[in-house]
Amino acid sequence: MKFKVSLTVTQPPDIGKRKWQQCTKAGHLRQALVWQKDFLPRHFTPEAKTRYKNQPRKAKYLKNKERGGYRKVNGRRVFIKYGGKVDNVYSGDMETMLKAPGTIQAFPSRSVLKMTGPIYVTMRPYKSGQPNKAKEIIARTGDEEAALAEILRFETHRQYTAWKQPRTVTI
């Protein structure tokens, strides 16, 4: 599953193209790291239902989750995590897999975070009415978008000012 962030920052006139690309690449890398560390865990909380406008689950599914305890799912015994209060979590396998460190590719124009998750996250729902789990996981609010833009701006500016600082060379 891929999560992609694309934002742009204007290049100052006193820096070369290659150096500016290095600065923006560092900013996009920082964005992906912050999203994975701070924003992804928010999708596995009870508030995620209203914050990210997740599709409502069916009554039968919710009733089964709310009973809690152990259930047999696909021939294996699983414990229902959080007592059924979190939309995206049944046994917690998806949460554990997605919170594991992923592969981050940073470019001057974007960053891509590749995460490993269960097959049902990316496949087309086999029953009508099932939620698009991948879309629910990578959803962002306006506040998160603004925070990611600020992280890009701040980190790019930090790299730029570090490059502009005078350096002393001893011979």
Residue pairs with C-beta under 8 A, 6 or more apart in sequence:
1 98
1 114
1 115
1 116
1 117
1 121
1 122
1 134
1 137
1 138
2 112
2 113
2 114
2 115
3 32
3 35
3 112
3 113
3 115
3 138
4 110
4 111
4 112
4 113
5 28
5 31
5 32
5 35
5 110
5 111
5 148
6 109
6 110
7 28
7 31
7 110
7 148
7 149
7 152
8 109
9 24
9 27
9 152
9 153
9 156
11 17
11 20
12 20
12 160
14 164
15 23
15 160
15 163
15 164
19 163
20 108
20 160
21 108
22 108
22 159
23 156
23 159
23 160
23 163
24 108
24 109
24 152
24 156
25 106
25 107
25 108
26 106
26 155
26 156
26 159
27 151
27 152
27 153
27 154
27 155
27 156
27 159
28 106
28 107
28 108
28 109
28 110
28 111
28 152
29 104
29 106
29 111
30 151
30 152
30 155
31 111
31 148
31 151
31 152
31 155
32 104
32 106
32 111
32 112
32 113
33 104
34 147
34 148
34 151
35 113
35 144
35 148
36 101
36 102
36 104
36 113
36 115
39 140
39 144
40 98
40 99
40 137
41 99
42 48
42 51
43 52
43 88
43 136
43 137
43 139
44 86
44 88
44 89
44 95
44 99
45 86
46 82
46 85
46 86
48 54
48 86
48 87
48 88
48 136
49 87
51 141
52 136
52 139
52 141
53 139
54 87
54 88
54 131
54 136
54 139
55 131
55 132
55 136
57 65
57 87
57 131
58 129
62 84
64 71
64 84
65 80
65 83
65 84
65 90
66 83
66 84
67 80
67 84
68 80
68 83
68 84
69 79
69 80
70 77
70 78
70 79
70 80
71 77
71 78
71 80
72 78
73 90
73 91
78 90
78 91
78 93
79 91
79 92
80 90
80 91
81 89
81 90
81 91
81 92
81 95
82 89
82 92
87 131
87 136
88 94
88 95
88 133
88 136
88 137
89 95
93 118
94 117
94 118
94 121
94 133
97 115
97 116
97 117
97 118
98 115
98 116
98 117
98 121
98 137
100 115
100 116
102 113
102 114
102 115
102 116
103 113
103 114
104 111
104 112
104 113
104 114
105 111
105 112
105 114
117 137
120 133
121 133
121 134
121 137
122 134
125 131
125 132
140 148
